[in-house]
Amino acid sequence: MIDLDWSPPVGGDVVLLPAGCQWDAVRTSTAIARAAFQILDGTENCASIIDPRAGWAYWLLPPGALAEFAHWERLEQHVSLIAAGSGTHYVGVPPSHRRAGPGLHWRITGEWSGRYLAQPYYLGAVLTSAVFFVHGPGALPAQCGLCERELDPAYAVTVHGRRAAGDAAPQPLSVHPACARAARLRANSQEPRP
């Protein structure tokens, strides 16, 4: 289970904190954030940091939780991931009471859950929709119909299958060659029915 319990430091001013310790962060443009807020408000209801001067919005996620959503790599042209890595990256964190500009502030919804950390999988799915809304369907690279990771169409193969067990009928899916082999192996390894 993901721990979503974190609060900003007590104080009266913005504090620079390193990503990857208490949380990881996702940064995107305020245009994409506005589209995401239309979905998040009333559903996720977590706080986000707005930097109106730079035109950025940040969501904080539990540390290490970026691995929970396989689609982050597809969003990298429009969404920056800020986590522990080769260097230390800092994010300005406003005090909890600062909920309006002109500088860094928290965006809190009317139905706020009280959480400062977002759920990675849900936020990733919402940001994917927001990128489509702001930049159009061609803004993101294609994805594999089985593993859902980024797919280079030049190396894709087409298979007929079901994405999910509940799909009514097989359909053509563009997939990685390795995913097609793995799916065929799984299908062939099933024991025959009596």
C-alpha positions as CSV (number, residue, x, y, z in Angstrom):
1,M,0.0,0.0,0.0
2,I,1.2,3.5,-0.9
3,D,1.6,5.9,2.1
4,L,0.1,9.2,1.1
5,D,0.7,10.8,4.5
6,W,3.0,13.9,4.3
7,S,2.6,17.6,5.1
8,P,4.7,20.6,4.3
9,P,7.1,22.0,6.8
10,V,5.7,24.5,9.3
11,G,6.8,28.0,8.7
12,G,6.0,31.2,6.9
13,D,8.1,30.9,3.7
14,V,8.9,28.6,0.8
15,V,11.4,25.9,1.6
16,L,13.6,24.1,-0.9
17,L,13.3,20.4,-0.3
18,P,15.1,17.5,-2.2
19,A,13.0,15.2,-4.3
20,G,13.4,11.5,-3.7
21,C,13.5,11.6,0.1
22,Q,10.1,12.4,1.5
23,W,8.4,12.5,-2.0
24,D,9.0,12.4,-5.7
25,A,7.5,15.1,-7.9
26,V,5.9,15.5,-11.3
27,R,6.1,18.9,-13.1
28,T,4.1,20.0,-16.1
29,S,2.9,23.3,-17.7
30,T,0.0,25.2,-16.1
31,A,-1.9,24.6,-19.4
32,I,-1.8,20.8,-19.0
33,A,-2.4,21.2,-15.3
34,R,-5.6,23.2,-15.9
35,A,-6.9,20.4,-18.1
36,A,-5.9,17.8,-15.5
37,F,-7.7,19.8,-12.7
38,Q,-11.0,19.4,-14.6
39,I,-10.7,15.7,-14.0
40,L,-9.0,15.7,-10.6
41,D,-11.3,18.1,-8.9
42,G,-14.0,16.0,-7.3
43,T,-12.1,12.7,-7.8
44,E,-8.5,12.8,-6.6
45,N,-8.8,16.0,-4.5
46,C,-5.1,16.2,-3.7
47,A,-3.1,19.4,-3.4
48,S,-0.7,20.7,-6.1
49,I,2.0,23.4,-6.1
50,I,1.5,26.2,-8.6
51,D,4.4,28.4,-9.7
52,P,2.7,31.1,-11.7
53,R,5.9,33.0,-12.5
54,A,7.5,30.0,-14.3
55,G,4.2,28.6,-15.6
56,W,4.6,25.2,-13.8
57,A,2.4,23.0,-11.7
58,Y,3.9,20.2,-9.4
59,W,2.3,17.2,-7.8
60,L,4.1,15.4,-5.1
61,L,4.0,11.6,-5.0
62,P,5.2,9.0,-2.4
63,P,8.9,8.4,-2.9
64,G,9.7,5.6,-5.3
65,A,6.1,5.5,-6.5
66,L,6.9,6.7,-10.0
67,A,7.4,3.0,-10.9
68,E,3.7,2.4,-10.1
69,F,2.7,3.9,-13.5
70,A,4.3,2.5,-16.6
71,H,3.2,5.4,-18.8
72,W,5.5,8.1,-17.4
73,E,8.0,7.5,-20.2
74,R,5.3,8.3,-22.8
75,L,4.6,11.6,-21.1
76,E,8.3,12.7,-20.8
77,Q,7.9,15.3,-23.6
78,H,5.2,17.1,-21.5
79,V,5.8,16.0,-17.9
80,S,9.1,16.0,-16.0
81,L,9.7,13.4,-13.3
82,I,11.7,14.7,-10.3
83,A,13.1,11.9,-8.1
84,A,16.2,10.6,-6.5
85,G,18.8,9.9,-9.1
86,S,22.3,10.9,-10.3
87,G,21.9,14.4,-8.9
88,T,19.8,16.1,-6.2
89,H,16.8,18.0,-7.5
90,Y,15.0,20.5,-5.3
91,V,11.4,21.7,-5.4
92,G,10.2,24.9,-3.7
93,V,7.5,23.9,-1.2
94,P,5.2,26.7,0.1
95,P,3.8,26.6,3.6
96,S,0.4,24.9,3.9
97,H,-1.4,28.2,4.5
98,R,-0.2,29.8,1.3
99,R,-3.1,29.1,-1.1
100,A,-2.9,32.1,-3.4
101,G,-0.2,33.8,-5.5
102,P,1.5,35.9,-6.6
103,G,4.4,33.4,-5.9
104,L,4.5,29.7,-5.2
105,H,1.3,28.4,-3.6
106,W,-0.8,25.3,-3.0
107,R,-3.8,24.7,-5.2
108,I,-6.5,23.2,-3.0
109,T,-9.8,22.0,-4.3
110,G,-13.1,22.9,-2.6
111,E,-13.5,19.2,-1.7
112,W,-9.9,18.8,-0.7
113,S,-9.0,15.4,0.8
114,G,-6.4,16.9,3.1
115,R,-3.6,15.1,1.2
116,Y,-0.5,16.7,-0.2
117,L,0.6,13.6,-2.0
118,A,-1.1,12.2,-5.1
119,Q,-1.8,8.7,-6.2
120,P,0.8,8.0,-9.0
121,Y,-1.3,5.7,-11.2
122,Y,-4.4,7.9,-11.1
123,L,-2.4,11.1,-11.6
124,G,-0.5,9.5,-14.5
125,A,-3.7,8.5,-16.3
126,V,-5.2,11.9,-15.8
127,L,-2.1,13.7,-17.1
128,T,-2.2,11.4,-20.2
129,S,-5.7,12.6,-20.9
130,A,-4.7,16.2,-20.2
131,V,-1.8,16.1,-22.7
132,F,-4.2,14.7,-25.3
133,F,-6.7,17.5,-24.5
134,V,-4.1,20.3,-24.7
135,H,-1.9,19.0,-27.5
136,G,-4.0,16.5,-29.5
137,P,-3.7,12.7,-29.9
138,G,-0.4,13.0,-31.8
139,A,1.3,14.5,-28.8
140,L,2.2,11.2,-27.3
141,P,4.1,8.2,-28.8
142,A,2.2,5.1,-29.6
143,Q,1.9,2.4,-26.9
144,C,2.0,-1.4,-27.0
145,G,-1.4,-3.0,-26.9
146,L,-0.2,-5.5,-24.3
147,C,2.4,-4.0,-22.0
148,E,1.2,-0.4,-22.6
149,R,4.8,1.0,-22.8
150,E,6.0,3.3,-25.6
151,L,6.1,1.5,-28.9
152,D,8.1,2.5,-32.0
153,P,5.7,1.8,-34.9
154,A,8.7,0.8,-37.1
155,Y,9.3,-2.2,-34.9
156,A,5.7,-3.0,-34.0
157,V,4.0,-6.3,-35.0
158,T,0.2,-6.8,-35.2
159,V,-1.4,-9.6,-33.3
160,H,-5.1,-10.4,-32.8
161,G,-6.0,-10.7,-29.2
162,R,-7.8,-9.3,-26.2
163,R,-6.2,-6.5,-24.2
164,A,-8.2,-7.5,-21.1
165,A,-9.9,-10.7,-20.1
166,G,-13.3,-9.0,-20.3
167,D,-12.9,-7.9,-24.0
168,A,-15.8,-9.4,-26.1
169,A,-13.7,-10.3,-29.1
170,P,-10.1,-10.4,-30.3
171,Q,-9.0,-7.2,-32.1
172,P,-5.8,-6.2,-33.9
173,L,-3.2,-4.9,-31.5
174,S,0.1,-3.2,-32.3
175,V,2.7,-4.7,-29.9
176,H,6.4,-5.1,-29.2
177,P,7.7,-8.4,-30.8
178,A,8.8,-9.5,-27.3
179,C,5.2,-8.9,-26.0
180,A,3.8,-10.9,-28.9
181,R,6.1,-13.8,-28.1
182,A,5.4,-13.7,-24.4
183,A,1.6,-13.6,-25.1
184,R,1.9,-16.6,-27.4
185,L,3.9,-18.5,-24.8
186,R,1.3,-17.8,-22.1
187,A,-1.5,-18.9,-24.4
188,N,0.3,-22.1,-25.4
189,S,1.2,-23.0,-21.8
190,Q,-2.4,-23.2,-20.7
191,E,-3.4,-26.7,-19.9
192,P,-6.0,-28.2,-22.3
193,R,-9.6,-28.2,-21.0
194,P,-11.1,-31.6,-20.2
